[in-house]
Amino acid sequence: MQDTKPLKQAVALTYAEGQFAPKVVAKGRGLIAEQIIACAEENKVFVHESRELVSLLMQVDLDDHIPPELYLAVAEILSWLYRLEQEALGVSQK
């Protein structure tokens, strides 16, 4: 019997202050996806699981900025992550 479980997918984004949008810096399926996730975890980089968002981001070419249609979804994740990091550092949120 053949395994029909879909391959895991992963996309890595980077965003630097001054850029107009995050950029896709790595993406892959199966073993490559597992390596992307392992590398992120080893470097204490946040890993967010969203099958739908990853599916959309897989369509973006490497080194391209994400399309405007995905700005809101990615911005919400980045904003949430920023708040988590600030809380971990003990920075007061007003």
N, CA, C and O atoms as a CHARMM CRD file, in Angstrom:
* protein
*
  376
    1    1 MET  N      0.84100  -1.18400   0.00000 PROA 1      0.00000
    2    1 MET  CA     0.00000   0.00000   0.00000 PROA 1      0.00000
    3    1 MET  C      0.88500   1.24600   0.00000 PROA 1      0.00000
    4    1 MET  O      1.82500   1.34900   0.78800 PROA 1      0.00000
    5    2 GLN  N      0.58400   2.16400  -0.86600 PROA 2      0.00000
    6    2 GLN  CA     1.36400   3.39200  -1.01000 PROA 2      0.00000
    7    2 GLN  C      0.85500   4.45300  -0.04600 PROA 2      0.00000
    8    2 GLN  O     -0.35200   4.59800   0.15000 PROA 2      0.00000
    9    3 ASP  N      1.78900   5.19900   0.55800 PROA 3      0.00000
   10    3 ASP  CA     1.44800   6.28200   1.47900 PROA 3      0.00000
   11    3 ASP  C      0.91400   7.46100   0.66600 PROA 3      0.00000
   12    3 ASP  O      1.60200   7.97600  -0.21600 PROA 3      0.00000
   13    4 THR  N     -0.32300   7.88900   0.96900 PROA 4      0.00000
   14    4 THR  CA    -0.93500   9.00200   0.23000 PROA 4      0.00000
   15    4 THR  C     -0.88600  10.30600   1.01900 PROA 4      0.00000
   16    4 THR  O     -1.50700  11.29800   0.63800 PROA 4      0.00000
   17    5 LYS  N     -0.14900  10.29300   2.11000 PROA 5      0.00000
   18    5 LYS  CA    -0.00500  11.51300   2.91900 PROA 5      0.00000
   19    5 LYS  C      0.73300  12.56900   2.10600 PROA 5      0.00000
   20    5 LYS  O      1.80100  12.28700   1.56100 PROA 5      0.00000
   21    6 PRO  N      0.18400  13.78600   2.01200 PROA 6      0.00000
   22    6 PRO  CA     0.86300  14.83000   1.23900 PROA 6      0.00000
   23    6 PRO  C      2.20700  15.19900   1.86000 PROA 6      0.00000
   24    6 PRO  O      2.38300  15.13800   3.07600 PROA 6      0.00000
   25    7 LEU  N      3.13900  15.57800   1.01300 PROA 7      0.00000
   26    7 LEU  CA     4.45500  15.99000   1.49000 PROA 7      0.00000
   27    7 LEU  C      4.34600  17.29000   2.28100 PROA 7      0.00000
   28    7 LEU  O      3.56500  18.17800   1.93900 PROA 7      0.00000
   29    8 LYS  N      5.13400  17.38200   3.33100 PROA 8      0.00000
   30    8 LYS  CA     5.20900  18.61300   4.12400 PROA 8      0.00000
   31    8 LYS  C      5.80300  19.70800   3.24100 PROA 8      0.00000
   32    8 LYS  O      6.67600  19.44300   2.41500 PROA 8      0.00000
   33    9 GLN  N      5.32600  20.93000   3.42000 PROA 9      0.00000
   34    9 GLN  CA     5.84300  22.08200   2.68700 PROA 9      0.00000
   35    9 GLN  C      6.31000  23.12800   3.69100 PROA 9      0.00000
   36    9 GLN  O      5.77400  23.22600   4.79500 PROA 9      0.00000
   37   10 ALA  N      7.30600  23.90300   3.30100 PROA 10     0.00000
   38   10 ALA  CA     7.79200  24.98300   4.16300 PROA 10     0.00000
   39   10 ALA  C      8.27300  26.14100   3.30400 PROA 10     0.00000
   40   10 ALA  O      8.81000  25.95200   2.21300 PROA 10     0.00000
   41   11 VAL  N      8.06700  27.33900   3.82100 PROA 11     0.00000
   42   11 VAL  CA     8.53100  28.56300   3.16600 PROA 11     0.00000
   43   11 VAL  C      9.17800  29.43100   4.23500 PROA 11     0.00000
   44   11 VAL  O      8.61700  29.61600   5.31500 PROA 11     0.00000
   45   12 ALA  N     10.35000  29.96100   3.93600 PROA 12     0.00000
   46   12 ALA  CA    11.03700  30.87000   4.85800 PROA 12     0.00000
   47   12 ALA  C     10.97600  32.28200   4.28900 PROA 12     0.00000
   48   12 ALA  O     11.25400  32.51900   3.11300 PROA 12     0.00000
   49   13 LEU  N     10.60200  33.20600   5.16200 PROA 13     0.00000
   50   13 LEU  CA    10.52600  34.61900   4.77200 PROA 13     0.00000
   51   13 LEU  C     11.55100  35.41700   5.54900 PROA 13     0.00000
   52   13 LEU  O     11.94100  35.04600   6.65600 PROA 13     0.00000
   53   14 THR  N     11.97900  36.51100   4.95900 PROA 14     0.00000
   54   14 THR  CA    12.81800  37.46800   5.67300 PROA 14     0.00000
   55   14 THR  C     12.21300  38.85200   5.46200 PROA 14     0.00000
   56   14 THR  O     11.60200  39.13900   4.43300 PROA 14     0.00000
   57   15 TYR  N     12.40200  39.68500   6.45900 PROA 15     0.00000
   58   15 TYR  CA    11.91100  41.06100   6.34300 PROA 15     0.00000
   59   15 TYR  C     12.85300  41.96600   7.11200 PROA 15     0.00000
   60   15 TYR  O     13.13800  41.72400   8.28500 PROA 15     0.00000
   61   16 ALA  N     13.32300  42.98000   6.47100 PROA 16     0.00000
   62   16 ALA  CA    14.19900  43.95400   7.10800 PROA 16     0.00000
   63   16 ALA  C     13.52700  45.31800   7.07300 PROA 16     0.00000
   64   16 ALA  O     12.80400  45.64900   6.13200 PROA 16     0.00000
   65   17 GLU  N     13.77300  46.08800   8.09400 PROA 17     0.00000
   66   17 GLU  CA    13.20900  47.43200   8.14700 PROA 17     0.00000
   67   17 GLU  C     13.59100  48.18600   6.88100 PROA 17     0.00000
   68   17 GLU  O     14.74200  48.15300   6.44400 PROA 17     0.00000
   69   18 GLY  N     12.61800  48.85800   6.30600 PROA 18     0.00000
   70   18 GLY  CA    12.86500  49.60300   5.08000 PROA 18     0.00000
   71   18 GLY  C     12.43600  48.85900   3.82800 PROA 18     0.00000
   72   18 GLY  O     12.24600  49.47100   2.77700 PROA 18     0.00000
   73   19 GLN  N     12.27900  47.52900   3.93100 PROA 19     0.00000
   74   19 GLN  CA    11.76800  46.78200   2.77700 PROA 19     0.00000
   75   19 GLN  C     10.27000  47.03000   2.67000 PROA 19     0.00000
   76   19 GLN  O      9.59900  47.25000   3.67800 PROA 19     0.00000
   77   20 PHE  N      9.75000  46.99400   1.45700 PROA 20     0.00000
   78   20 PHE  CA     8.31900  47.22800   1.30300 PROA 20     0.00000
   79   20 PHE  C      7.49300  45.98800   1.59400 PROA 20     0.00000
   80   20 PHE  O      6.28800  46.09300   1.82100 PROA 20     0.00000
   81   21 ALA  N      8.11700  44.80900   1.59400 PROA 21     0.00000
   82   21 ALA  CA     7.39100  43.57300   1.87700 PROA 21     0.00000
   83   21 ALA  C      8.38300  42.46400   2.20100 PROA 21     0.00000
   84   21 ALA  O      9.54000  42.52100   1.78600 PROA 21     0.00000
   85   22 PRO  N      7.92600  41.44500   2.95000 PROA 22     0.00000
   86   22 PRO  CA     8.78600  40.28900   3.20100 PROA 22     0.00000
   87   22 PRO  C      9.16600  39.59200   1.89900 PROA 22     0.00000
   88   22 PRO  O      8.46900  39.70000   0.89000 PROA 22     0.00000
   89   23 LYS  N     10.28700  38.87600   1.94500 PROA 23     0.00000
   90   23 LYS  CA    10.81600  38.19800   0.76700 PROA 23     0.00000
   91   23 LYS  C     10.92900  36.70200   1.05100 PROA 23     0.00000
   92   23 LYS  O     11.27900  36.30600   2.16300 PROA 23     0.00000
   93   24 VAL  N     10.63400  35.87100   0.05200 PROA 24     0.00000
   94   24 VAL  CA    10.78600  34.42100   0.16500 PROA 24     0.00000
   95   24 VAL  C     12.26000  34.08500  -0.04300 PROA 24     0.00000
   96   24 VAL  O     12.82800  34.36900  -1.09800 PROA 24     0.00000
   97   25 VAL  N     12.88000  33.47100   0.98200 PROA 25     0.00000
   98   25 VAL  CA    14.30400  33.15000   0.88800 PROA 25     0.00000
   99   25 VAL  C     14.58100  31.64800   0.81700 PROA 25     0.00000
  100   25 VAL  O     15.69500  31.23600   0.49600 PROA 25     0.00000
  101   26 ALA  N     13.57500  30.83600   1.11500 PROA 26     0.00000
  102   26 ALA  CA    13.71700  29.38300   0.98400 PROA 26     0.00000
  103   26 ALA  C     12.32500  28.78100   0.89900 PROA 26     0.00000
  104   26 ALA  O     11.37600  29.29500   1.49100 PROA 26     0.00000
  105   27 LYS  N     12.21300  27.69000   0.15900 PROA 27     0.00000
  106   27 LYS  CA    10.94500  26.97000   0.09800 PROA 27     0.00000
  107   27 LYS  C     11.21900  25.57000  -0.40800 PROA 27     0.00000
  108   27 LYS  O     12.18800  25.33100  -1.12800 PROA 27     0.00000
  109   28 GLY  N     10.35300  24.65100  -0.02200 PROA 28     0.00000
  110   28 GLY  CA    10.53700  23.28800  -0.48000 PROA 28     0.00000
  111   28 GLY  C      9.48000  22.34900   0.05200 PROA 28     0.00000
  112   28 GLY  O      8.65000  22.71600   0.88400 PROA 28     0.00000
  113   29 ARG  N      9.53100  21.12100  -0.45300 PROA 29     0.00000
  114   29 ARG  CA     8.59900  20.06100  -0.04700 PROA 29     0.00000
  115   29 ARG  C      9.40000  18.87700   0.47800 PROA 29     0.00000
  116   29 ARG  O     10.57800  18.71800   0.15900 PROA 29     0.00000
  117   30 GLY  N      8.75100  18.05700   1.28100 PROA 30     0.00000
  118   30 GLY  CA     9.36100  16.82900   1.75600 PROA 30     0.00000
  119   30 GLY  C     10.60400  17.07500   2.59100 PROA 30     0.00000
  120   30 GLY  O     10.57600  17.84000   3.55400 PROA 30     0.00000
  121   31 LEU  N     11.70300  16.41600   2.21200 PROA 31     0.00000
  122   31 LEU  CA    12.95600  16.51700   2.95800 PROA 31     0.00000
  123   31 LEU  C     13.46500  17.95800   3.02200 PROA 31     0.00000
  124   31 LEU  O     13.97300  18.38600   4.05900 PROA 31     0.00000
  125   32 ILE  N     13.33500  18.70300   1.93500 PROA 32     0.00000
  126   32 ILE  CA    13.76500  20.11200   1.93600 PROA 32     0.00000
  127   32 ILE  C     12.95000  20.90700   2.95700 PROA 32     0.00000
  128   32 ILE  O     13.51100  21.71700   3.69500 PROA 32     0.00000
  129   33 ALA  N     11.64200  20.68800   3.00900 PROA 33     0.00000
  130   33 ALA  CA    10.78800  21.37400   3.98300 PROA 33     0.00000
  131   33 ALA  C     11.22200  21.02900   5.40100 PROA 33     0.00000
  132   33 ALA  O     11.30300  21.90500   6.26200 PROA 33     0.00000
  133   34 GLU  N     11.49800  19.75800   5.63800 PROA 34     0.00000
  134   34 GLU  CA    11.93600  19.34000   6.96600 PROA 34     0.00000
  135   34 GLU  C     13.25700  20.00600   7.34200 PROA 34     0.00000
  136   34 GLU  O     13.45500  20.37300   8.50000 PROA 34     0.00000
  137   35 GLN  N     14.15600  20.16500   6.38200 PROA 35     0.00000
  138   35 GLN  CA    15.43500  20.82800   6.64700 PROA 35     0.00000
  139   35 GLN  C     15.23800  22.31800   6.93200 PROA 35     0.00000
  140   35 GLN  O     15.90400  22.87500   7.80400 PROA 35     0.00000
  141   36 ILE  N     14.33800  22.95700   6.20900 PROA 36     0.00000
  142   36 ILE  CA    14.04600  24.38400   6.45300 PROA 36     0.00000
  143   36 ILE  C     13.52600  24.56200   7.87800 PROA 36     0.00000
  144   36 ILE  O     13.96500  25.45900   8.59900 PROA 36     0.00000
  145   37 ILE  N     12.59600  23.71000   8.27500 PROA 37     0.00000
  146   37 ILE  CA    12.00700  23.79600   9.61700 PROA 37     0.00000
  147   37 ILE  C     13.06200  23.50600  10.68500 PROA 37     0.00000
  148   37 ILE  O     13.14100  24.21700  11.68700 PROA 37     0.00000
  149   38 ALA  N     13.86500  22.47200  10.47600 PROA 38     0.00000
  150   38 ALA  CA    14.91500  22.12600  11.44800 PROA 38     0.00000
  151   38 ALA  C     15.92000  23.26300  11.60200 PROA 38     0.00000
  152   38 ALA  O     16.33800  23.58300  12.71500 PROA 38     0.00000
  153   39 CYS  N     16.30200  23.86500  10.49200 PROA 39     0.00000
  154   39 CYS  CA    17.25400  24.98300  10.52900 PROA 39     0.00000
  155   39 CYS  C     16.66000  26.15600  11.29800 PROA 39     0.00000
  156   39 CYS  O     17.34700  26.78700  12.10000 PROA 39     0.00000
  157   40 ALA  N     15.39400  26.44700  11.05700 PROA 40     0.00000
  158   40 ALA  CA    14.72900  27.53800  11.77300 PROA 40     0.00000
  159   40 ALA  C     14.70700  27.25400  13.27100 PROA 40     0.00000
  160   40 ALA  O     15.03700  28.12200  14.07900 PROA 40     0.00000
  161   41 GLU  N     14.31700  26.04200  13.63200 PROA 41     0.00000
  162   41 GLU  CA    14.22900  25.69900  15.04800 PROA 41     0.00000
  163   41 GLU  C     15.59900  25.73100  15.71800 PROA 41     0.00000
  164   41 GLU  O     15.72100  26.19100  16.85300 PROA 41     0.00000
  165   42 GLU  N     16.62900  25.24800  15.02800 PROA 42     0.00000
  166   42 GLU  CA    17.98600  25.27900  15.58100 PROA 42     0.00000
  167   42 GLU  C     18.45500  26.70300  15.84800 PROA 42     0.00000
  168   42 GLU  O     19.20800  26.95100  16.79000 PROA 42     0.00000
  169   43 ASN  N     18.00600  27.63500  15.01400 PROA 43     0.00000
  170   43 ASN  CA    18.40900  29.03200  15.14500 PROA 43     0.00000
  171   43 ASN  C     17.39200  29.87900  15.90600 PROA 43     0.00000
  172   43 ASN  O     17.45000  31.10800  15.89500 PROA 43     0.00000
  173   44 LYS  N     16.45900  29.19100  16.56500 PROA 44     0.00000
  174   44 LYS  CA    15.43000  29.85000  17.37700 PROA 44     0.00000
  175   44 LYS  C     14.60700  30.86100  16.56800 PROA 44     0.00000
  176   44 LYS  O     14.23900  31.92900  17.05600 PROA 44     0.00000
  177   45 VAL  N     14.33400  30.48500  15.32000 PROA 45     0.00000
  178   45 VAL  CA    13.48300  31.29200  14.45000 PROA 45     0.00000
  179   45 VAL  C     12.07400  30.74400  14.56000 PROA 45     0.00000
  180   45 VAL  O     11.86400  29.53200  14.50300 PROA 45     0.00000
  181   46 PHE  N     11.11500  31.63000  14.71600 PROA 46     0.00000
  182   46 PHE  CA     9.72100  31.23500  14.86800 PROA 46     0.00000
  183   46 PHE  C      9.24000  30.45000  13.65100 PROA 46     0.00000
  184   46 PHE  O      9.51500  30.81700  12.50900 PROA 46     0.00000
  185   47 VAL  N      8.51800  29.36400  13.91800 PROA 47     0.00000
  186   47 VAL  CA     7.91200  28.54800  12.86100 PROA 47     0.00000
  187   47 VAL  C      6.40800  28.59500  13.06100 PROA 47     0.00000
  188   47 VAL  O      5.89800  28.17100  14.09900 PROA 47     0.00000
  189   48 HSD  N      5.70400  29.10600  12.07400 PROA 48     0.00000
  190   48 HSD  CA     4.24100  29.20200  12.11400 PROA 48     0.00000
  191   48 HSD  C      3.66800  28.18900  11.13700 PROA 48     0.00000
  192   48 HSD  O      4.10600  28.11300   9.98900 PROA 48     0.00000
  193   49 GLU  N      2.69600  27.41400  11.58500 PROA 49     0.00000
  194   49 GLU  CA     2.09200  26.41000  10.71900 PROA 49     0.00000
  195   49 GLU  C      0.74100  26.89000  10.21200 PROA 49     0.00000
  196   49 GLU  O     -0.19600  27.09200  10.98400 PROA 49     0.00000
  197   50 SER  N      0.66200  27.06600   8.91900 PROA 50     0.00000
  198   50 SER  CA    -0.59100  27.41700   8.25900 PROA 50     0.00000
  199   50 SER  C     -0.55100  26.83200   6.85700 PROA 50     0.00000
  200   50 SER  O      0.06600  27.39800   5.95500 PROA 50     0.00000
  201   51 ARG  N     -1.20700  25.70700   6.68300 PROA 51     0.00000
  202   51 ARG  CA    -1.18500  25.01600   5.40300 PROA 51     0.00000
  203   51 ARG  C     -1.63600  25.92300   4.25400 PROA 51     0.00000
  204   51 ARG  O     -1.05000  25.90400   3.17200 PROA 51     0.00000
  205   52 GLU  N     -2.68100  26.71300   4.50100 PROA 52     0.00000
  206   52 GLU  CA    -3.22300  27.57300   3.44500 PROA 52     0.00000
  207   52 GLU  C     -2.22500  28.65700   3.05200 PROA 52     0.00000
  208   52 GLU  O     -2.00200  28.90200   1.86600 PROA 52     0.00000
  209   53 LEU  N     -1.62400  29.30600   4.05000 PROA 53     0.00000
  210   53 LEU  CA    -0.67500  30.38000   3.76300 PROA 53     0.00000
  211   53 LEU  C      0.57000  29.83000   3.07800 PROA 53     0.00000
  212   53 LEU  O      1.07400  30.43300   2.13100 PROA 53     0.00000
  213   54 VAL  N      1.06700  28.69400   3.54700 PROA 54     0.00000
  214   54 VAL  CA     2.24600  28.08500   2.91400 PROA 54     0.00000
  215   54 VAL  C      1.94700  27.73400   1.47100 PROA 54     0.00000
  216   54 VAL  O      2.78600  27.93500   0.59300 PROA 54     0.00000
  217   55 SER  N      0.75800  27.21100   1.21900 PROA 55     0.00000
  218   55 SER  CA     0.37200  26.86700  -0.15600 PROA 55     0.00000
  219   55 SER  C      0.42500  28.09200  -1.06400 PROA 55     0.00000
  220   55 SER  O      0.87800  28.00300  -2.20500 PROA 55     0.00000
  221   56 LEU  N     -0.03200  29.22000  -0.56600 PROA 56     0.00000
  222   56 LEU  CA     0.00900  30.45400  -1.35400 PROA 56     0.00000
  223   56 LEU  C      1.44300  30.96300  -1.51700 PROA 56     0.00000
  224   56 LEU  O      1.82900  31.41700  -2.59400 PROA 56     0.00000
  225   57 LEU  N      2.22100  30.88500  -0.44700 PROA 57     0.00000
  226   57 LEU  CA     3.60300  31.36300  -0.50900 PROA 57     0.00000
  227   57 LEU  C      4.48600  30.48100  -1.39000 PROA 57     0.00000
  228   57 LEU  O      5.47900  30.95900  -1.93900 PROA 57     0.00000
  229   58 MET  N      4.14200  29.20500  -1.53300 PROA 58     0.00000
  230   58 MET  CA     4.91100  28.30700  -2.40300 PROA 58     0.00000
  231   58 MET  C      4.85700  28.77500  -3.85700 PROA 58     0.00000
  232   58 MET  O      5.71800  28.40600  -4.65600 PROA 58     0.00000
  233   59 GLN  N      3.86900  29.57300  -4.20300 PROA 59     0.00000
  234   59 GLN  CA     3.72000  30.06500  -5.57300 PROA 59     0.00000
  235   59 GLN  C      4.62500  31.26900  -5.85800 PROA 59     0.00000
  236   59 GLN  O      4.78400  31.66600  -7.01200 PROA 59     0.00000
  237   60 VAL  N      5.21300  31.84300  -4.81500 PROA 60     0.00000
  238   60 VAL  CA     6.10000  33.00600  -4.96200 PROA 60     0.00000
  239   60 VAL  C      7.50800  32.50000  -5.28000 PROA 60     0.00000
  240   60 VAL  O      8.00700  31.58600  -4.62300 PROA 60     0.00000
  241   61 ASP  N      8.14000  33.09300  -6.28100 PROA 61     0.00000
  242   61 ASP  CA     9.50100  32.69900  -6.65100 PROA 61     0.00000
  243   61 ASP  C     10.48800  33.07000  -5.55200 PROA 61     0.00000
  244   61 ASP  O     10.28300  34.03100  -4.81000 PROA 61     0.00000
  245   62 LEU  N     11.56700  32.28700  -5.46100 PROA 62     0.00000
  246   62 LEU  CA    12.64000  32.60300  -4.51300 PROA 62     0.00000
  247   62 LEU  C     13.18300  33.99800  -4.76800 PROA 62     0.00000
  248   62 LEU  O     13.31000  34.42300  -5.91600 PROA 62     0.00000
  249   63 ASP  N     13.50000  34.69800  -3.70900 PROA 63     0.00000
  250   63 ASP  CA    14.04100  36.05500  -3.73400 PROA 63     0.00000
  251   63 ASP  C     13.04300  37.10000  -4.21100 PROA 63     0.00000
  252   63 ASP  O     13.42000  38.24800  -4.44200 PROA 63     0.00000
  253   64 ASP  N     11.77300  36.72200  -4.36200 PROA 64     0.00000
  254   64 ASP  CA    10.73000  37.69400  -4.69000 PROA 64     0.00000
  255   64 ASP  C     10.00700  38.11000  -3.41700 PROA 64     0.00000
  256   64 ASP  O      9.89100  37.33000  -2.47200 PROA 64     0.00000
  257   65 HSD  N      9.52500  39.34000  -3.40400 PROA 65     0.00000
  258   65 HSD  CA     8.70600  39.81400  -2.29400 PROA 65     0.00000
  259   65 HSD  C      7.32300  39.17900  -2.39800 PROA 65     0.00000
  260   65 HSD  O      6.85300  38.84800  -3.48600 PROA 65     0.00000
  261   66 ILE  N      6.68600  39.01800  -1.24400 PROA 66     0.00000
  262   66 ILE  CA     5.34100  38.43900  -1.26600 PROA 66     0.00000
  263   66 ILE  C      4.40300  39.41300  -1.98000 PROA 66     0.00000
  264   66 ILE  O      4.63800  40.62100  -1.97100 PROA 66     0.00000
  265   67 PRO  N      3.34200  38.89100  -2.59900 PROA 67     0.00000
  266   67 PRO  CA     2.40900  39.76300  -3.31200 PROA 67     0.00000
  267   67 PRO  C      1.50700  40.53600  -2.34300 PROA 67     0.00000
  268   67 PRO  O      1.28700  40.10100  -1.21300 PROA 67     0.00000
  269   68 PRO  N      0.99500  41.66500  -2.78600 PROA 68     0.00000
  270   68 PRO  CA     0.13000  42.49000  -1.92300 PROA 68     0.00000
  271   68 PRO  C     -1.05400  41.72600  -1.32300 PROA 68     0.00000
  272   68 PRO  O     -1.51300  42.06100  -0.23100 PROA 68     0.00000
  273   69 GLU  N     -1.54500  40.71200  -2.02100 PROA 69     0.00000
  274   69 GLU  CA    -2.69000  39.94200  -1.53200 PROA 69     0.00000
  275   69 GLU  C     -2.36500  39.22300  -0.21400 PROA 69     0.00000
  276   69 GLU  O     -3.27400  38.86500   0.53500 PROA 69     0.00000
  277   70 LEU  N     -1.08200  39.01300   0.06600 PROA 70     0.00000
  278   70 LEU  CA    -0.68900  38.29500   1.28100 PROA 70     0.00000
  279   70 LEU  C     -0.16100  39.21500   2.37300 PROA 70     0.00000
  280   70 LEU  O      0.19400  38.74200   3.45300 PROA 70     0.00000
  281   71 TYR  N     -0.10100  40.51700   2.11600 PROA 71     0.00000
  282   71 TYR  CA     0.43200  41.46100   3.09900 PROA 71     0.00000
  283   71 TYR  C     -0.27900  41.34600   4.44700 PROA 71     0.00000
  284   71 TYR  O      0.38000  41.24000   5.48100 PROA 71     0.00000
  285   72 LEU  N     -1.59300  41.36400   4.45000 PROA 72     0.00000
  286   72 LEU  CA    -2.34200  41.37900   5.70200 PROA 72     0.00000
  287   72 LEU  C     -2.09000  40.11000   6.50900 PROA 72     0.00000
  288   72 LEU  O     -1.82800  40.18400   7.70900 PROA 72     0.00000
  289   73 ALA  N     -2.16700  38.95700   5.86900 PROA 73     0.00000
  290   73 ALA  CA    -1.96600  37.68800   6.58100 PROA 73     0.00000
  291   73 ALA  C     -0.56800  37.62300   7.19300 PROA 73     0.00000
  292   73 ALA  O     -0.42000  37.24400   8.35500 PROA 73     0.00000
  293   74 VAL  N      0.44100  37.98300   6.43500 PROA 74     0.00000
  294   74 VAL  CA     1.81800  37.92900   6.93200 PROA 74     0.00000
  295   74 VAL  C      2.03600  39.02500   7.98600 PROA 74     0.00000
  296   74 VAL  O      2.72200  38.79000   8.98100 PROA 74     0.00000
  297   75 ALA  N      1.46900  40.19800   7.78300 PROA 75     0.00000
  298   75 ALA  CA     1.61900  41.29000   8.76000 PROA 75     0.00000
  299   75 ALA  C      1.02000  40.90800  10.10600 PROA 75     0.00000
  300   75 ALA  O      1.58500  41.24700  11.14600 PROA 75     0.00000
  301   76 GLU  N     -0.10300  40.21500  10.11000 PROA 76     0.00000
  302   76 GLU  CA    -0.71800  39.79000  11.36500 PROA 76     0.00000
  303   76 GLU  C      0.19400  38.82100  12.11600 PROA 76     0.00000
  304   76 GLU  O      0.32600  38.90700  13.33700 PROA 76     0.00000
  305   77 ILE  N      0.81600  37.90600  11.38800 PROA 77     0.00000
  306   77 ILE  CA     1.73500  36.95100  12.02300 PROA 77     0.00000
  307   77 ILE  C      2.96700  37.68500  12.56100 PROA 77     0.00000
  308   77 ILE  O      3.39800  37.43100  13.68500 PROA 77     0.00000
  309   78 LEU  N      3.52900  38.59000  11.76500 PROA 78     0.00000
  310   78 LEU  CA     4.70500  39.33600  12.20400 PROA 78     0.00000
  311   78 LEU  C      4.39200  40.20400  13.42300 PROA 78     0.00000
  312   78 LEU  O      5.21100  40.31800  14.33400 PROA 78     0.00000
  313   79 SER  N      3.21700  40.80900  13.43600 PROA 79     0.00000
  314   79 SER  CA     2.80500  41.64700  14.55800 PROA 79     0.00000
  315   79 SER  C      2.65900  40.80900  15.81900 PROA 79     0.00000
  316   79 SER  O      3.11200  41.21300  16.88900 PROA 79     0.00000
  317   80 TRP  N      2.03600  39.65600  15.70200 PROA 80     0.00000
  318   80 TRP  CA     1.86000  38.74900  16.83600 PROA 80     0.00000
  319   80 TRP  C      3.22800  38.28900  17.34800 PROA 80     0.00000
  320   80 TRP  O      3.45900  38.24700  18.55600 PROA 80     0.00000
  321   81 LEU  N      4.12500  37.94700  16.43400 PROA 81     0.00000
  322   81 LEU  CA     5.46300  37.50200  16.80300 PROA 81     0.00000
  323   81 LEU  C      6.23200  38.62400  17.51200 PROA 81     0.00000
  324   81 LEU  O      6.92500  38.37600  18.49900 PROA 81     0.00000
  325   82 TYR  N      6.11200  39.83300  17.01600 PROA 82     0.00000
  326   82 TYR  CA     6.77800  40.97800  17.64100 PROA 82     0.00000
  327   82 TYR  C      6.30200  41.14700  19.08000 PROA 82     0.00000
  328   82 TYR  O      7.11100  41.36900  19.98100 PROA 82     0.00000
  329   83 ARG  N      4.98600  41.04100  19.30000 PROA 83     0.00000
  330   83 ARG  CA     4.44800  41.16300  20.65400 PROA 83     0.00000
  331   83 ARG  C      4.98500  40.05000  21.56100 PROA 83     0.00000
  332   83 ARG  O      5.32500  40.30600  22.71500 PROA 83     0.00000
  333   84 LEU  N      5.06200  38.82000  21.04700 PROA 84     0.00000
  334   84 LEU  CA     5.61000  37.70800  21.82900 PROA 84     0.00000
  335   84 LEU  C      7.06000  37.97300  22.22000 PROA 84     0.00000
  336   84 LEU  O      7.45300  37.75100  23.36500 PROA 84     0.00000
  337   85 GLU  N      7.85100  38.44800  21.26200 PROA 85     0.00000
  338   85 GLU  CA     9.25600  38.73800  21.54000 PROA 85     0.00000
  339   85 GLU  C      9.39000  39.84100  22.58500 PROA 85     0.00000
  340   85 GLU  O     10.24300  39.75300  23.46800 PROA 85     0.00000
  341   86 GLN  N      8.56100  40.87300  22.49600 PROA 86     0.00000
  342   86 GLN  CA     8.61600  41.96600  23.45500 PROA 86     0.00000
  343   86 GLN  C      8.23800  41.48100  24.85200 PROA 86     0.00000
  344   86 GLN  O      8.84800  41.88700  25.84100 PROA 86     0.00000
  345   87 GLU  N      7.22700  40.61000  24.93200 PROA 87     0.00000
  346   87 GLU  CA     6.82900  40.04600  26.22100 PROA 87     0.00000
  347   87 GLU  C      7.96300  39.20600  26.80400 PROA 87     0.00000
  348   87 GLU  O      8.23500  39.27400  28.00300 PROA 87     0.00000
  349   88 ALA  N      8.61800  38.42500  25.96900 PROA 88     0.00000
  350   88 ALA  CA     9.72000  37.58100  26.43600 PROA 88     0.00000
  351   88 ALA  C     10.88300  38.42900  26.96200 PROA 88     0.00000
  352   88 ALA  O     11.60800  38.01300  27.86500 PROA 88     0.00000
  353   89 LEU  N     11.04800  39.61500  26.38700 PROA 89     0.00000
  354   89 LEU  CA    12.11200  40.51300  26.83000 PROA 89     0.00000
  355   89 LEU  C     11.68900  41.36900  28.02400 PROA 89     0.00000
  356   89 LEU  O     12.49700  42.10500  28.58900 PROA 89     0.00000
  357   90 GLY  N     10.40100  41.26200  28.40500 PROA 90     0.00000
  358   90 GLY  CA     9.90500  42.03700  29.52400 PROA 90     0.00000
  359   90 GLY  C      9.60700  43.47700  29.19600 PROA 90     0.00000
  360   90 GLY  O      9.55300  44.31800  30.09300 PROA 90     0.00000
  361   91 VAL  N      9.41200  43.77800  27.91800 PROA 91     0.00000
  362   91 VAL  CA     9.10100  45.13400  27.49000 PROA 91     0.00000
  363   91 VAL  C      7.61000  45.37300  27.67000 PROA 91     0.00000
  364   91 VAL  O      6.79100  44.56600  27.23100 PROA 91     0.00000
  365   92 SER  N      7.25600  46.47400  28.31200 PROA 92     0.00000
  366   92 SER  CA     5.86700  46.82300  28.56800 PROA 92     0.00000
  367   92 SER  C      5.14800  47.20600  27.28200 PROA 92     0.00000
  368   92 SER  O      5.66600  47.98400  26.48000 PROA 92     0.00000
  369   93 GLN  N      3.94900  46.65600  27.08800 PROA 93     0.00000
  370   93 GLN  CA     3.10400  47.00600  25.93900 PROA 93     0.00000
  371   93 GLN  C      2.02600  47.98200  26.39500 PROA 93     0.00000
  372   93 GLN  O      1.29500  47.70200  27.34500 PROA 93     0.00000
  373   94 LYS  N      1.92700  49.11900  25.72500 PROA 94     0.00000
  374   94 LYS  CA     0.91600  50.12300  26.10600 PROA 94     0.00000
  375   94 LYS  C     -0.15500  50.20300  25.08900 PROA 94     0.00000
  376   94 LYS  O     -1.09000  50.99000  25.23700 PROA 94     0.00000
